[in-house]
Amino acid sequence: MMENQYSDRCRDFDENYKLVTEKLCKAAEKAGRSPQDITLLAATKTVPPEVIHYAIEQGVTCIGENRVQEFLEKYEALCSTSCDLQFIGRLQTNKVKYLLHKVSCIQSVDSFKLASEISRLCLRENAHMDVLVEVNIGREESKGGILPEALPEFVDQIRELPGITVRGLMAIPPDCGDPAQLFQYFSSMRQYYVDIAAKKLDNVSMDCLSMGMSSDFPAAIECGATMVRVGSALFGKRK
Ligand SMILES: *Cc1c(COP(=O)(O)O)cnc(C)c1O
């Protein structure tokens, strides 16, 4: 490794990556699942491209950004890598245009208006977008997402839109500090995911259940997450 201003952060990453990978494998094992069936998405907000590049060299295959502006600033530095780029943050309809042809998936679709705009632009730009439906599992006013009871109808509505494919569900549960409650949230998500998959709807393939972050990803894996989004546990605390 070259010694430079990022050396410390890269060394920290090495240690963190090992720990996160161990925890991921352990949780998978506990649930009788293969670690290979769980994608580790590195949430890279505030992380400089140099450190992201290092993470990719060490084996990270998927990264997620949650602000359009920051994503665009880093895009030139990241687009040449083989890493899968996804968008995980709240998205305003007027910013969808910046993501087409640049990310493989928008994980935060939570309104018909947003889904329609993604679809409209995909058609116009000859693009395609995979989307996850964000579920407001804790019914929090401060968070985006579709309420659980509205989920079946919402999925049914947006699957008709051309240019997009519904690939699964995403959630950010409340920061509740109660493990039993957390398991409840994650298990409910898993149930919604299974219920929708069972309908075998056209243009809907439930193959991504994105839930679990630094503080709770092992629990999410035990409850069936196929993707965990981990930031600070990999890159250190954000300032
Ligand atoms: C930042 C972020 C994460 C990762 O959060 P950590 O607690 O740092 O692991 C996951 N998902 C979304 C949508 C985020 O914005």
The ligand as an SDF file (V2000), in Angstrom:
LIG
                    3D

 15 15  0  0  0  0  0  0  0  0999 V2000
  -25.6260    5.6320    5.6740 C   0  0  0  0  0  0  0  0  0  0  0  0
  -26.6020    4.6120    5.2620 C   0  0  0  0  0  0  0  0  0  0  0  0
  -26.4150    3.2690    5.6040 C   0  0  0  0  0  0  0  0  0  0  0  0
  -25.2490    2.7770    6.4440 C   0  0  0  0  0  0  0  0  0  0  0  0
  -25.3150    3.2920    7.7240 O   0  0  0  0  0  0  0  0  0  0  0  0
  -24.2650    2.8360    8.8450 P   0  0  0  0  0  0  0  0  0  0  0  0
  -25.0140    2.9400   10.1160 O   0  0  0  0  0  0  0  0  0  0  0  0
  -23.1290    3.7650    8.7570 O   0  0  0  0  0  0  0  0  0  0  0  0
  -23.8750    1.4490    8.5180 O   0  0  0  0  0  0  0  0  0  0  0  0
  -27.3630    2.3630    5.1660 C   0  0  0  0  0  0  0  0  0  0  0  0
  -28.4350    2.7360    4.4460 N   0  0  0  0  0  0  0  0  0  0  0  0
  -28.6480    4.0170    4.0970 C   0  0  0  0  0  0  0  0  0  0  0  0
  -29.8600    4.3510    3.3140 C   0  0  0  0  0  0  0  0  0  0  0  0
  -27.7400    4.9920    4.4970 C   0  0  0  0  0  0  0  0  0  0  0  0
  -27.9580    6.2720    4.1600 O   0  0  0  0  0  0  0  0  0  0  0  0
  1  2  1  0
  2  3  1  0
  2 14  2  0
  3  4  1  0
  3 10  2  0
  4  5  1  0
  5  6  1  0
  6  7  2  0
  6  8  1  0
  6  9  1  0
 10 11  1  0
 11 12  2  0
 12 13  1  0
 12 14  1  0
 14 15  1  0
M  END
$$$$
